[in-house]
Amino acid sequence: MAPLRIALLQGPTGTPPSRQEGLAALEAAARTAAAGGARLLVAAELFLSGYATDPAGRAEPADGPGARAVAGIAADHGLSIVYGYPERDGADVYNAAQLITPYGYPLANYRKTHLFGDFERKFFTPGDTQVVQADVDGLRVGLLICYDVEFPEAVRAHALAGTELLLVPTALMRPYEFVARTLVPARAYESQLYVAYANRVGAEGEHHFAGLSCLAAPDGTVRVRAGHTGEDLVLADVDPARIACARLDNTYLADLRPELYA
């Protein structure tokens, strides 16, 4: 199987843009990513609403106007898009991420299962589905959101379910830069998969986001990394052959003894 080129959109910076401005930024990133050969674009956590806001006021159903606008962008530029948004379902609001195909229809929707801090617990209901997967150009991808990836059990569940590329829209704050620099590559290594980590950046209200978006490979190396101060769009290849080689060198998955891990 040929490598899959992906693009990580880091941003936005500062005050959350209006939906129209956010969609315009996503469209510009999709155009650049597609011109660079990317088949998949990953945007940050709560990309369409902003993080330090009342998400209930901007929440919408999974098939709402934001999703339809993203679907149009994906179809116009012929690539899949993953983006974060606040999802309303009845009385509940979820911190969600949705995968849209190049044909303009939704393929997967994930609701964040591990909520971070009082701010998120105030506004969001936690999701209850651990593994959400889909196929993108023959590659098995999975979805987590930000804090989820800090739990080794969540990433390992994906590895055992066959995920090859884990997509993680993120709003990592300072002073937790070690998560992006150290923990994300460790998760990729210990669970033998790629982790695509797309972060916000700069100050938004009282929150200061750390940037450092990256693609970590199953051998623990970082294939590409954005900076920590500004918006960016970085591209890198996900090579399925590297997964097979890494699993020959590192036999964690083969050597598991789940009967011991109650």
Secondary structure, DSSP 8 states (H G I E B T S, - for coil): ---EEEEEEE--BSS---HHHHHHHHHHHHHHHHHTT-SEEE--TTTTT-SSS-HHHH-B-TTSHHHHHHHHHHHHHT-EEEEEEEEEETTEEEEEEEEE-TTSSEEEEEE-SS--HHHHHHH------S--EEEETTEEEEE--GGGGGSHHHHHHHHHTT-SEEEEE---BTT-HHIIIIIHHHHHHHHTSEEEEE--EEEETTEEEE---EEE-TTS-EEEE--SSS-EEEEEEE-HHHHHHHHHH--HHHH--GGG--
